[in-house]
C-alpha cells in the first residue's frame, strides 16, 4: 500500500514505467534493478533442474511459475525493463524466451491445476465444516469494483485496463488493444496517457499487433493461409513450417465449432 506504480504494454506483456514510495517520493525502479542484479536471481542449473522436476506436480508447479523467473531477470538485467508478470506470460511474446532457463509448455499441466482448483472449490461449497471464506479476501478481478465506481461515481484507480489505443501509447498503432492504468468513475473509464514504450519493447509489441490483425482478418474471411502465416511469424513458434502447419490443423480442428469457416 506504500507503493504507487504505473505500467504499460499489451496484455500479459506490460512493464513498469513508474514505481514510487508514497511516503518519501523515492523512485524505486533503480532499487528493483539492483535487486535483480544479485545472485539470488541467477537461477543457475540446480534451480532450473528443480523447476523442471516440479512441473508435473500441479500445486508445486503453480508456485514454481511464480518464483522461477530467469526470463524476468534477463529482461531487467539486459534491457533495464521490469516486467509486471512472470516468465510464462512475457515468454509468449519474446523470440528468445525458450533459450533462457526452463520454459515448459505442457497444456496438460494447466488441466491438472484446473482439476485441483475445481475439487477444492467443490469441497468448500459442499463441506459442513466452518470454512472462513469471508476471511480469504476478495478476488483480484476488477469487474465488481468497476461496476461499483460507475454506479456510485466514486473514483477508483485501476492498475490495468485493456482498451483501444487512442494515443495512450504514442509508439503503438492507433486502435491496437493496449494495457495501461486508468481511473474509473461515474463518467466512465479514463485510461492513462503514457510515455512511449521505446525500443526494443515497441518493436516486440508491433509484432504482436500485426499478428492480431492477421488472426482477426483470418477469422472474418475464413482464410486459413492467414492463420498459418500468423503462426509461422509468431516469435514463439518453431522454425519448422511443417510443425506450424500441423499445429494450425490441430488448433482449427479443436475450434471448429466456433470457427466453422476455418475448419
Buried (B, 14 or more C-beta within 10 A) or exposed (E): EEEEBBBBBBBBBBBBBBBBEEEEEEEBBEEBBEBBEEEEBEBEEEBBEEBBEBBEBBEBBBEBBEEBBBBBBBBBBEBEBBBBBBBBBBBBBBEEBBEBBBBBEEEEBBEBBEEEEEEEEEEEEEEEEEEEEEEEEEEEEBEEBBEEBBEEEEEBEBBBBEBEBEEBBEBBBEEBBBBBBBBBBEEEBBBBEBEEBEEEBBEBBBBBBBBBBBBEEBBEEEBBEBBBBBBBEBBBBBEEEEEBBEBBEEBBEEEEEEBEEBE
